């Protein structure tokens, strides 16, 4: 499916507006008559967006001021194709008109080519019902709020995948993160829709380890996302596509920290769960005849004082001071223990609603107290605990200490352990590969039912906001295997909806992005000859560099008058050509930037200068006025002010004008000389 036209009746700030996404065809819709028009405008040659192959079919952009509804249009498209809701509007593909609205659509009398098939809401519902549900609905039935068959992808269009990316965190959708473990949203239910935005990945990273209750994912989706994002960045940096990264990796480091499980889990657990019932446990122990009850009560009092995490952290500190050379190994054992205790506590607390509601919990604490109150070294206590605990046998599996020791030796040999974490420079991929390989082997050989490597938190240090933004979109395609080699995706077409990709980008990166993105898509998506995936790209941007990379036929210009509720799409004829156009002209024409192309503060200062020089009163501070004139960068404005200043104080106007012009000429000559290629290099090349 190729998307050619979208008509939105009423959605957010968009009302009765049409959007064209085929640069060679211009559609329009007369909503009063219900008549769809089509005009052929073959302005863009075939293969225009190709660099090395024909992966990219076409690229379209939505531009306009803030609040004009650019993001709204992308949300409408993804919702229209994936949600089982009416949504007031319709779309036109190369073969069909798919209509969810109440409009009865007809074609204009002069329609070039074959008219496409119209599928109204009733047709969509019956198409779905025909797969086993009967009888079909008729025009007499109410189809307005009937969700059957209104999810276009899945029920009708199965050869197309919609991929949505937003550079902005949409806080309106944060409930998806917290509800993702209980109920799936429409996006996740649809197998032909892939959301690679931040909020979606927070939910995905949280869900990914839900089966083994990873420390940083079960309770804290932000920590899960941070580690998941670092892993995706690493995958990109270690891939053959790292040459797409426009910045050096020399100053970046990968930190492999032990998770602060005490703050993440045990502190809140002690406060909310253990603290309130400790006295109940002690009273229960006093009533029941149990071996070593006094010893267990004393142990409970210590944990009540320190907290469970605090108690074991104190033991860790004692062991580290006694044996500083074995600090790494002690930390490995310690954090594996805390990770394991968390599994036990979560399981036994879940059993407190049973008839013998304290029996399991008391047995657990008795087992812990029996082992960790002996005089043996802490590491030996941990080993004994893992070997003897019944919980490990029943729920999580016994830890293979040979795997722990092998991992310890591998990481020690890399000589990356310092300041209580493993630190790797990203310009040395060899070390990163070895470290990640050691982690994977650790998980595989540990024999546990959860991943012991979740005691670590991945974190890339040294990335700026813009650098993270750049890595996001590239790394997520790799993370999701969005290519024709993937065994999960079988579509022939990808529609990429990219919203505000350039947040945090320096203008140089804005200039480079589209070409780099096309190059990446061409090389990554079609990696084999199994099938050739075609890509349609629709993006929003505030960057004039993106607009200068596209013909105006590829752009939908949105504007909204001050005080108006709804936006409108401008007529293309009202705009100049954009492809390869001057950046300054694009700002005023394509981005509806009224007034001077300078900051409002500078403009207010210059306006004040003009007012002073035009007035009849003498200048109160001539030197201040002259100083302000000299720092103005625009030569035409500075020359005009110099003339007005000379006239005001009685100087020779021609001398003032000549001096200002000479300053400008000298500055331009210096710039040209600085930017000119070295003469010796030119001679060598020739």
C-alpha positions as CSV (number, residue, x, y, z in Angstrom):
1,X,0.0,0.0,0.0
2,X,1.2,3.5,-0.9
3,X,-0.5,6.4,0.9
4,X,-1.4,9.1,-1.6
5,X,-4.0,11.3,0.1
6,X,-5.5,11.8,3.6
7,X,-8.7,13.6,4.4
8,X,-9.3,14.6,8.0
9,X,-12.8,15.8,8.9
10,X,-12.3,16.6,12.6
11,X,-9.2,15.5,14.6
12,X,-7.4,17.9,17.0
13,X,-6.7,21.2,15.3
14,X,-7.4,19.8,11.8
15,X,-10.9,20.1,10.3
16,X,-11.9,19.4,6.7
17,X,-8.4,19.4,5.4
18,X,-6.6,17.2,2.8
19,X,-3.0,16.2,2.7
20,X,-1.1,15.0,-0.4
21,X,1.6,12.4,-0.2
22,X,2.3,11.7,-3.9
23,X,4.3,14.5,-5.4
24,X,3.1,13.7,-8.9
25,X,-0.7,13.6,-8.1
26,X,-2.7,16.4,-6.5
27,X,-5.9,15.4,-4.8
28,X,-8.6,17.6,-3.4
29,X,-12.0,16.9,-1.8
30,X,-15.2,19.0,-2.0
31,X,-16.8,18.1,1.4
32,X,-20.1,19.9,0.5
33,X,-20.6,17.7,-2.6
34,X,-18.7,14.7,-1.4
35,X,-16.6,14.8,-4.6
36,X,-13.0,13.7,-4.9
37,X,-10.8,15.3,-7.5
38,X,-7.5,14.1,-8.9
39,X,-5.0,16.0,-11.0
40,X,-1.8,14.5,-12.5
41,X,1.3,16.7,-12.0
42,X,4.3,14.7,-13.1
43,X,6.9,17.1,-11.7
44,X,9.2,14.6,-9.9
45,X,11.0,12.0,-12.0
46,X,11.0,8.3,-11.0
47,X,13.9,7.4,-8.7
48,X,14.3,11.0,-7.6
49,X,14.9,9.9,-3.9
50,X,17.2,7.1,-4.7
51,X,21.0,7.3,-4.0
52,X,22.2,3.7,-4.6
53,X,19.0,1.7,-5.1
54,X,15.2,2.0,-5.5
55,X,14.2,1.4,-1.8
56,X,12.7,4.9,-1.3
57,X,9.5,5.5,-3.3
58,X,8.8,9.0,-2.1
59,X,9.4,11.4,0.8
60,X,6.8,13.9,2.1
61,X,7.0,16.5,4.8
62,X,4.6,18.4,7.0
63,X,5.9,21.9,7.9
64,X,4.5,24.9,9.7
65,X,4.6,26.8,12.9
66,X,4.2,25.2,16.4
67,X,0.6,24.2,17.1
68,X,-0.5,23.8,13.4
69,X,-1.1,20.1,13.8
70,X,1.9,18.4,12.1
71,X,2.2,15.7,14.8
72,X,-1.6,15.4,14.8
73,X,-1.6,14.4,11.1
74,X,0.8,11.6,11.8
75,X,-1.2,10.4,14.8
76,X,-4.3,10.4,12.7
77,X,-2.7,8.3,10.0
78,X,-1.4,5.7,12.5
79,X,-4.7,5.7,14.3
80,X,-6.7,5.4,11.2
81,X,-4.8,2.3,10.0
82,X,-4.5,0.5,13.4
83,X,-7.3,1.5,15.7
84,X,-10.8,0.0,15.6
85,X,-12.5,3.4,15.8
86,X,-14.5,5.3,13.2
87,X,-12.2,8.4,13.0
88,X,-13.8,11.0,10.8
89,X,-11.9,10.9,7.5
90,X,-10.6,8.7,4.7
91,X,-7.4,7.8,2.9
92,X,-6.6,7.2,-0.7
93,X,-4.0,4.6,-1.7
94,X,-2.9,3.7,-5.2
95,X,-5.7,1.2,-5.5
96,X,-8.4,2.0,-2.9
97,X,-10.3,4.7,-1.1
98,X,-10.7,3.6,2.5
99,X,-13.5,5.6,4.2
100,X,-14.3,5.5,7.9
101,X,-16.3,8.7,7.8
102,X,-20.0,9.4,7.2
103,X,-19.2,11.0,3.8
104,X,-20.6,9.3,0.7
105,X,-17.6,9.8,-1.7
106,X,-18.0,10.2,-5.4
107,X,-15.4,10.8,-8.1
108,X,-15.2,13.9,-10.3
109,X,-16.4,13.7,-13.8
110,X,-12.9,14.2,-15.2
111,X,-10.9,11.6,-13.4
112,X,-7.5,10.6,-15.0
113,X,-7.0,6.9,-15.2
114,X,-8.9,4.1,-13.6
115,X,-11.1,5.0,-10.6
116,X,-10.1,3.2,-7.4
117,X,-12.4,1.0,-5.4
118,X,-14.2,2.7,-2.5
119,X,-14.5,0.8,0.7
120,X,-16.9,2.4,3.2
121,X,-17.3,1.6,6.8
122,X,-20.0,-1.0,6.1
123,X,-17.7,-2.7,3.5
124,X,-14.8,-2.8,6.0
125,X,-16.9,-4.4,8.7
126,X,-18.5,-7.0,6.4
127,X,-15.1,-7.8,4.9
128,X,-14.0,-8.7,8.4
129,X,-17.2,-10.5,9.3
130,X,-16.9,-12.5,6.1
131,X,-14.0,-14.4,7.7
132,X,-16.5,-16.5,9.7
133,X,-19.1,-14.1,11.1
134,X,-22.6,-13.9,9.5
135,X,-25.0,-12.6,8.5
136,X,-23.5,-9.4,6.8
137,X,-24.6,-6.0,8.1
138,X,-26.8,-3.8,5.9
139,X,-27.2,0.0,5.5
140,X,-30.0,-0.2,8.1
141,X,-27.6,-1.3,10.8
142,X,-25.7,1.2,12.9
143,X,-22.0,1.0,11.9
144,X,-20.8,4.2,13.4
145,X,-19.5,2.8,16.6
146,X,-19.0,-0.8,15.4
147,X,-15.3,-1.6,15.8
148,X,-15.5,-4.8,13.7
149,X,-13.1,-4.6,10.8
150,X,-12.2,-1.0,11.3
151,X,-8.6,-1.8,12.0
152,X,-7.3,-1.5,8.5
153,X,-3.9,-3.1,9.0
154,X,-4.5,-6.7,10.0
155,X,-8.0,-7.0,8.5
156,X,-7.6,-5.5,5.0
157,X,-4.0,-4.3,4.3
158,X,-1.6,-7.1,5.2
159,X,1.3,-6.2,2.9
160,X,2.2,-2.9,4.7
161,X,3.9,-2.1,7.9
162,X,3.5,1.3,9.6
163,X,6.5,2.4,11.7
164,X,6.0,5.4,14.0
165,X,8.8,7.3,15.6
166,X,8.6,10.5,17.6
167,X,11.6,12.5,18.9
168,X,9.5,13.9,21.7
169,X,8.3,12.0,24.8
170,X,4.5,12.2,24.7
171,X,3.6,12.4,28.4
172,X,-0.1,11.9,27.5
173,X,0.7,8.3,26.7
174,X,2.7,7.4,29.8
175,X,-0.1,5.3,31.1
176,X,0.9,2.8,28.4
177,X,4.1,2.1,30.3
178,X,2.4,1.3,33.6
179,X,-0.5,-0.6,32.0
180,X,1.6,-2.6,29.6
181,X,2.0,-5.6,31.9
182,X,-1.8,-5.8,32.5
183,X,-3.3,-4.9,29.1
184,X,-2.0,-4.2,25.7
185,X,-2.8,-1.0,23.9
186,X,-4.1,-1.0,20.3
187,X,-0.7,-0.3,19.0
188,X,0.8,-3.4,20.5
189,X,-2.1,-5.6,19.5
190,X,-1.6,-4.8,15.8
191,X,1.1,-7.0,14.3
192,X,1.6,-4.6,11.3
193,X,2.3,-1.5,13.4
194,X,5.6,-0.9,15.1
195,X,6.0,2.0,17.5
196,X,9.7,2.9,18.1
197,X,9.0,6.1,20.1
198,X,10.4,6.6,23.6
199,X,7.1,5.8,25.5
200,X,6.6,2.6,23.5
201,X,10.1,1.5,24.2
202,X,9.7,2.2,27.9
203,X,6.8,-0.2,28.0
204,X,8.6,-2.7,25.8
205,X,11.8,-2.6,27.9
206,X,9.7,-3.1,31.1
207,X,7.8,-6.0,29.6
208,X,10.9,-7.6,28.1
209,X,12.1,-8.8,31.4
210,X,8.8,-9.2,33.2
211,X,9.0,-12.9,33.1
212,X,12.2,-12.9,35.2
213,X,11.4,-9.7,37.1
214,X,14.6,-8.0,36.3
215,X,15.6,-5.5,39.0
216,X,15.6,-2.5,36.7
217,X,12.5,-3.3,34.7
218,X,9.9,-4.8,37.0
219,X,9.4,-1.7,39.3
220,X,11.1,1.1,37.4
221,X,10.4,1.5,33.7
222,X,12.7,4.5,33.5
223,X,15.7,2.4,34.6
224,X,14.6,-0.4,32.2
225,X,14.5,2.1,29.4
226,X,17.9,3.6,30.2
227,X,19.6,0.2,30.1
228,X,17.6,-0.9,27.0
229,X,18.6,2.3,25.2
230,X,22.2,1.9,26.0
231,X,22.1,-1.7,24.7
232,X,20.5,-0.4,21.5
233,X,23.2,2.2,21.1
234,X,25.9,-0.4,21.6
235,X,24.4,-2.6,19.0
236,X,24.5,0.2,16.5
237,X,28.0,1.2,17.4
238,X,29.2,-2.4,17.0
239,X,27.4,-2.9,13.7
240,X,28.6,-2.2,10.2
241,X,26.3,0.9,10.2
242,X,28.4,2.8,12.7
243,X,29.9,4.8,9.9
244,X,26.5,6.6,9.8
245,X,27.3,8.2,13.2
246,X,28.4,11.8,12.5
247,X,30.5,12.2,15.7
248,X,33.6,10.5,17.2
249,X,33.3,7.8,19.8
250,X,36.6,8.5,21.4
251,X,35.2,10.5,24.4
252,X,32.3,8.1,25.1
253,X,32.5,5.4,27.7
254,X,30.3,2.4,28.5
255,X,29.8,2.0,32.2
256,X,28.6,-1.4,33.5
257,X,27.4,-0.6,37.0
258,X,26.0,-2.8,39.7
259,X,22.4,-2.0,40.1
260,X,21.5,-0.1,43.3
261,X,18.9,-2.7,44.2
262,X,18.8,-1.5,47.8
263,X,17.4,1.9,46.8
264,X,15.3,0.4,43.9
265,X,13.7,-2.4,45.8
266,X,14.7,-3.1,49.4
267,X,14.2,0.4,50.9
268,X,10.7,0.6,49.7
269,X,10.1,-3.1,50.5
270,X,11.3,-2.6,54.1
271,X,9.0,0.5,54.5
272,X,5.9,-0.9,52.9
273,X,6.0,-4.6,53.5
274,X,8.6,-5.9,56.0
275,X,8.4,-3.1,58.6
276,X,4.7,-3.3,59.3
277,X,4.7,-7.1,59.8
278,X,8.0,-7.6,61.7
279,X,6.4,-7.4,65.1
280,X,3.7,-9.7,63.9
281,X,6.4,-12.2,62.9
282,X,8.1,-11.9,66.3
283,X,4.8,-12.4,68.2
284,X,4.1,-15.5,66.0
285,X,7.6,-16.9,66.8
286,X,7.0,-16.5,70.5
287,X,3.8,-18.5,70.4
288,X,5.1,-21.3,68.1
289,X,7.7,-23.7,69.4
290,X,10.5,-23.5,66.8
291,X,14.2,-24.4,66.9
292,X,16.4,-21.3,67.3
293,X,13.4,-19.0,67.8
294,X,15.5,-16.6,70.0
295,X,18.3,-16.5,67.4
296,X,15.8,-15.8,64.7
297,X,14.0,-13.0,66.7
298,X,17.4,-11.4,67.3
299,X,18.1,-11.6,63.5
300,X,14.7,-10.0,62.8
301,X,15.5,-7.2,65.2
302,X,18.8,-6.5,63.3
303,X,17.0,-6.4,60.0
304,X,14.3,-4.2,61.5
305,X,17.0,-1.8,62.4
306,X,19.2,-1.9,59.2
307,X,16.6,-3.0,56.7
308,X,17.2,-6.1,54.6
309,X,19.3,-4.3,52.0
310,X,21.2,-2.4,54.7
311,X,22.0,-5.5,56.7
312,X,23.6,-7.2,53.7
313,X,25.3,-4.0,52.5
314,X,27.0,-3.8,56.0
315,X,28.2,-7.4,55.5
316,X,29.6,-6.4,52.1
317,X,31.5,-3.5,53.5
318,X,33.0,-5.6,56.2
319,X,34.2,-8.2,53.6
320,X,35.6,-5.5,51.3
321,X,37.7,-4.0,54.1
322,X,38.9,-7.5,55.1
323,X,39.8,-8.5,51.6
324,X,40.2,-5.5,49.3
325,X,41.9,-7.5,46.5
326,X,38.8,-9.6,46.0
327,X,36.4,-6.6,45.9
328,X,35.0,-7.4,42.4
329,X,34.3,-11.1,43.3
330,X,32.7,-10.1,46.6
331,X,30.4,-7.6,44.8
332,X,29.4,-10.2,42.2
333,X,28.4,-12.6,44.9
334,X,26.7,-9.9,46.9
335,X,24.6,-8.6,44.1
336,X,23.6,-12.0,42.9
337,X,22.4,-12.7,46.5
338,X,20.3,-9.5,46.6
339,X,18.9,-10.3,43.2
340,X,18.0,-13.8,44.5
341,X,16.5,-12.5,47.8
342,X,14.3,-10.2,45.8
343,X,12.9,-13.2,43.9
344,X,12.2,-15.0,47.2
345,X,10.6,-12.0,48.9
346,X,8.4,-11.3,46.0
347,X,7.2,-14.9,45.9
348,X,6.7,-15.4,49.6
349,X,4.9,-12.1,50.0
350,X,2.6,-13.2,47.3
351,X,1.7,-16.2,49.5
352,X,0.7,-14.1,52.5
353,X,-2.9,-14.4,51.5
354,X,-2.9,-18.2,51.9
355,X,-4.2,-20.0,55.0
356,X,-0.8,-20.5,56.6
357,X,0.0,-16.9,55.6
358,X,3.2,-16.4,57.7
359,X,4.6,-20.0,57.4
360,X,6.4,-19.5,54.1
361,X,7.7,-16.1,55.1
362,X,9.0,-17.3,58.5
363,X,10.6,-20.3,56.9
364,X,12.4,-18.0,54.4
365,X,13.7,-15.7,57.1
366,X,14.7,-18.6,59.3
367,X,16.7,-20.1,56.4
368,X,18.4,-16.7,55.8
369,X,19.1,-16.2,59.5
370,X,20.5,-19.6,60.0
371,X,23.2,-19.2,57.3
372,X,24.2,-15.5,57.6
373,X,24.6,-15.3,61.4
374,X,27.5,-17.8,61.4
375,X,31.1,-16.6,61.7
376,X,32.1,-17.7,58.2
377,X,33.3,-15.2,55.6
378,X,30.5,-13.5,53.7
379,X,31.4,-15.1,50.3
380,X,31.3,-18.6,51.9
381,X,27.9,-17.8,53.5
382,X,26.5,-16.8,50.1
383,X,27.8,-20.0,48.4
384,X,26.3,-22.1,51.2
385,X,23.0,-20.2,50.9
386,X,22.7,-20.8,47.1
387,X,23.6,-24.5,47.5
388,X,21.2,-25.2,50.3
389,X,18.1,-23.0,49.9
390,X,15.0,-24.9,48.9
391,X,13.7,-21.9,47.1
392,X,16.5,-22.0,44.5
393,X,15.7,-25.6,43.7
394,X,11.9,-25.0,43.4
395,X,11.7,-21.6,41.8
396,X,14.9,-20.1,40.3
397,X,17.4,-23.0,39.9
398,X,20.7,-23.5,41.7
399,X,23.4,-21.0,40.8
400,X,26.4,-22.5,39.0
401,X,29.4,-20.9,40.8
402,X,31.7,-22.1,38.1
403,X,29.9,-19.8,35.7
404,X,30.2,-16.9,38.2
405,X,34.0,-17.5,38.7
406,X,34.5,-17.8,34.9
407,X,32.8,-14.5,34.3
408,X,34.8,-12.9,37.1
409,X,38.1,-14.1,35.6
410,X,37.1,-12.9,32.1
411,X,36.2,-9.5,33.3
412,X,39.2,-9.2,35.5
413,X,41.5,-10.1,32.5
414,X,40.0,-7.2,30.5
415,X,41.3,-4.9,33.2
416,X,38.2,-2.7,33.0
417,X,37.2,-2.7,36.7
418,X,37.7,0.6,38.4
419,X,35.8,2.8,40.8
420,X,33.3,0.0,41.5
421,X,32.2,-0.4,37.8
422,X,33.4,-1.7,34.5
423,X,34.4,1.2,32.2
424,X,35.0,0.7,28.5
425,X,35.9,3.3,25.8
426,X,33.5,3.0,22.9
427,X,36.4,3.7,20.5
428,X,37.7,0.2,21.4
429,X,35.0,-2.2,20.3
430,X,37.1,-5.2,21.0
431,X,36.7,-4.8,24.8
432,X,33.0,-4.2,24.5
433,X,32.5,-7.3,22.4
434,X,34.5,-9.4,24.9
435,X,32.5,-7.9,27.8
436,X,29.1,-8.5,26.2
437,X,30.1,-12.0,25.2
438,X,31.1,-12.7,28.8
439,X,27.7,-11.4,30.0
440,X,25.9,-13.6,27.5
441,X,27.9,-16.6,28.5
442,X,27.3,-15.8,32.2
443,X,23.5,-15.8,31.6
444,X,23.7,-19.0,29.6
445,X,25.9,-21.1,32.0
446,X,24.5,-19.8,35.3
447,X,21.6,-22.4,35.2
448,X,19.2,-19.9,36.8
449,X,15.7,-19.3,35.4
450,X,16.3,-15.5,35.3
451,X,19.2,-13.6,33.8
452,X,21.9,-13.0,36.4
453,X,23.4,-10.3,34.3
454,X,20.5,-8.1,35.3
455,X,22.5,-7.2,38.4
456,X,24.2,-4.7,36.0
457,X,22.9,-1.5,34.6
458,X,24.3,-0.4,31.2
459,X,24.9,3.4,30.8
460,X,26.7,5.2,28.1
461,X,28.5,8.3,29.4
462,X,29.4,11.4,27.4
463,X,26.5,11.7,24.9
464,X,24.9,15.1,24.3
465,X,21.2,15.5,23.8
466,X,21.6,15.8,20.1
467,X,23.9,12.8,19.9
468,X,21.4,10.6,21.8
469,X,18.6,11.9,19.4
470,X,20.7,10.9,16.4
471,X,21.4,7.4,17.7
472,X,17.8,6.7,18.7
473,X,16.2,6.4,15.3
474,X,19.1,4.4,13.7
475,X,19.6,2.1,16.6
476,X,15.9,1.2,16.9
477,X,15.7,0.0,13.3
478,X,18.5,-2.4,14.1
479,X,17.0,-3.4,17.5
480,X,13.7,-4.3,15.8
481,X,15.3,-6.0,12.8
482,X,13.2,-3.8,10.5
483,X,14.5,-5.3,7.2
484,X,13.7,-8.0,4.7
485,X,15.9,-10.5,6.5
486,X,13.6,-10.5,9.6
487,X,11.7,-13.8,10.0
488,X,8.9,-11.8,11.7
489,X,8.1,-9.2,9.0
490,X,6.7,-10.2,5.6
491,X,5.4,-6.9,4.3
492,X,6.2,-5.5,0.9
493,X,5.9,-1.8,1.9
494,X,7.0,0.2,5.0
495,X,5.3,3.6,5.7
496,X,7.6,5.5,8.1
497,X,6.0,8.2,10.1
498,X,8.9,10.3,11.6
499,X,7.8,13.1,14.0
500,X,10.3,15.8,15.1
501,X,13.4,13.8,14.4
502,X,15.6,16.9,14.6
503,X,15.0,17.8,18.2
504,X,18.4,18.8,19.6
505,X,20.2,18.7,16.2
506,X,22.8,21.3,15.4
507,X,22.0,22.9,11.9
508,X,25.0,20.9,10.4
509,X,23.3,17.7,11.4
510,X,19.9,18.9,10.1
511,X,21.6,19.5,6.8
512,X,23.2,16.0,6.7
513,X,20.3,14.0,8.2
514,X,18.0,13.3,5.2
515,X,20.9,12.0,3.0
516,X,22.3,9.9,5.8
517,X,18.8,8.5,6.5
518,X,18.2,7.6,2.9
519,X,21.6,5.9,2.7
520,X,20.9,4.0,5.9
521,X,17.5,2.8,4.8
522,X,18.8,1.7,1.4
523,X,21.6,-0.3,2.9
524,X,19.7,-1.7,5.9
525,X,16.1,-2.5,4.8
526,X,16.9,-4.6,1.7
527,X,19.8,-6.8,2.9
528,X,18.8,-9.9,0.8
529,X,17.1,-10.7,-2.5
530,X,14.3,-12.5,-0.7
531,X,11.9,-9.6,-1.3
532,X,12.3,-6.0,-2.1
533,X,10.7,-3.7,0.5
534,X,9.6,-0.3,-0.8
535,X,9.6,2.6,1.7
536,X,7.4,5.7,1.9
537,X,8.7,8.3,4.3
538,X,6.4,11.0,5.9
539,X,8.1,13.4,8.3
540,X,7.5,16.6,10.3
541,X,10.3,19.1,10.8
542,X,11.1,22.7,11.7
543,X,14.4,22.6,9.8
544,X,14.7,24.7,6.6
545,X,17.5,22.3,5.5
546,X,14.9,19.5,5.3
547,X,12.6,21.7,3.2
548,X,15.5,22.6,0.9
549,X,16.1,18.9,0.3
550,X,12.5,18.4,-1.0
551,X,10.5,19.9,-3.9
552,X,7.5,21.8,-2.8
553,X,5.2,19.2,-4.4
554,X,6.5,16.9,-1.5
555,X,5.5,19.4,1.2
556,X,2.2,20.1,3.0
557,X,2.4,23.6,4.4
558,X,0.2,24.1,7.5
559,X,-0.7,27.5,8.9
560,X,-3.1,28.8,11.5
561,X,-4.2,32.4,11.9
562,X,-3.9,34.0,15.3
563,X,-7.1,33.4,17.3
564,X,-8.3,30.6,15.0
565,X,-9.1,27.2,16.4
566,X,-8.2,25.1,13.3
567,X,-5.3,24.9,10.9
568,X,-5.4,24.9,7.1
569,X,-3.2,23.4,4.3
570,X,-1.9,26.1,2.0
571,X,-2.2,26.1,-1.7
572,X,1.1,25.0,-3.3
573,X,1.0,27.8,-5.8
574,X,1.3,30.3,-2.9
575,X,4.8,29.1,-2.2
576,X,8.1,29.4,-4.0
577,X,10.1,26.4,-5.1
578,X,11.9,24.9,-2.1
579,X,14.3,22.3,-3.5
580,X,17.9,23.7,-3.2
581,X,16.4,27.1,-2.1
582,X,18.1,29.7,0.0
583,X,17.7,29.0,3.7
584,X,16.7,32.6,4.6
585,X,13.9,32.6,2.0
586,X,12.6,29.3,3.3
587,X,12.3,30.7,6.8
588,X,10.0,33.4,5.6
589,X,8.1,31.5,3.0
590,X,7.9,27.9,4.2
591,X,7.7,28.5,8.0
592,X,5.5,31.5,7.8
593,X,8.0,33.6,9.8
594,X,6.7,37.1,9.7
595,X,8.8,40.1,10.5
596,X,12.6,40.4,10.5
597,X,14.8,37.3,10.3
598,X,16.5,38.1,13.6
599,X,15.8,37.7,17.3
600,X,13.1,39.9,18.9
601,X,15.6,41.3,21.4
602,X,18.0,42.4,18.6
603,X,15.1,43.8,16.6
604,X,13.8,45.9,19.6
605,X,17.3,47.4,20.1
606,X,17.7,48.3,16.4
607,X,14.1,49.7,16.3
608,X,15.0,51.9,19.3
609,X,18.2,53.1,17.5
610,X,16.1,54.1,14.5
611,X,13.6,56.0,16.7
612,X,16.4,57.9,18.4
613,X,18.1,58.8,15.1
614,X,14.8,59.8,13.4
615,X,13.7,62.1,16.3
616,X,14.2,65.8,16.6
617,X,15.9,65.7,20.0
618,X,19.7,65.6,20.2
619,X,21.4,62.3,21.1
620,X,21.8,62.0,24.9
621,X,24.6,59.5,24.6
622,X,26.2,59.6,21.1
623,X,29.0,57.2,22.1
624,X,26.5,54.5,23.3
625,X,24.6,54.8,20.0
626,X,27.8,54.5,18.0
627,X,28.8,51.4,20.0
628,X,25.5,49.7,19.4
629,X,25.7,50.5,15.7
630,X,29.1,48.9,15.4
631,X,28.0,45.5,16.8
632,X,25.2,45.0,14.3
633,X,26.0,42.2,11.9
634,X,23.8,43.1,9.0
635,X,25.8,45.5,6.7
636,X,22.7,47.1,5.1
637,X,21.2,48.0,8.4
638,X,24.5,49.2,9.8
639,X,25.2,51.4,6.8
640,X,21.7,53.0,7.0
641,X,22.2,53.7,10.7
642,X,25.6,55.1,10.1
643,X,24.1,57.6,7.5
644,X,21.4,58.6,10.0
645,X,24.0,59.0,12.8
646,X,26.3,61.2,10.6
647,X,23.4,63.4,9.6
648,X,22.2,63.7,13.2
649,X,25.6,64.9,14.6
650,X,26.6,66.8,11.4
651,X,29.3,64.5,10.1
652,X,30.0,63.8,6.3
653,X,27.4,61.2,5.3
654,X,29.5,59.9,2.4
655,X,32.5,59.3,4.8
656,X,30.3,57.4,7.2
657,X,28.8,55.2,4.5
658,X,32.3,54.6,2.9
659,X,33.7,53.6,6.3
660,X,30.9,51.1,7.0
661,X,31.2,49.6,3.5
662,X,35.0,49.3,3.8
663,X,34.6,47.5,7.1
664,X,32.2,45.0,5.5
665,X,34.5,44.5,2.4
666,X,37.5,43.9,4.7
667,X,35.5,41.4,6.8
668,X,34.3,39.5,3.7
669,X,37.8,39.3,2.2
670,X,39.1,37.9,5.4
671,X,36.4,35.3,5.4
672,X,37.1,34.3,1.8
673,X,40.8,34.0,2.6
674,X,40.2,31.8,5.6
675,X,37.9,29.5,3.7
676,X,40.0,29.3,0.5
677,X,41.8,25.9,-0.1
678,X,45.5,25.9,0.6
679,X,47.5,26.8,-2.5
680,X,50.1,24.1,-2.0
681,X,47.3,21.5,-1.8
682,X,45.8,22.8,-5.0
683,X,49.2,22.5,-6.8
684,X,49.7,19.0,-5.5
685,X,46.3,17.9,-6.6
686,X,46.8,19.3,-10.1
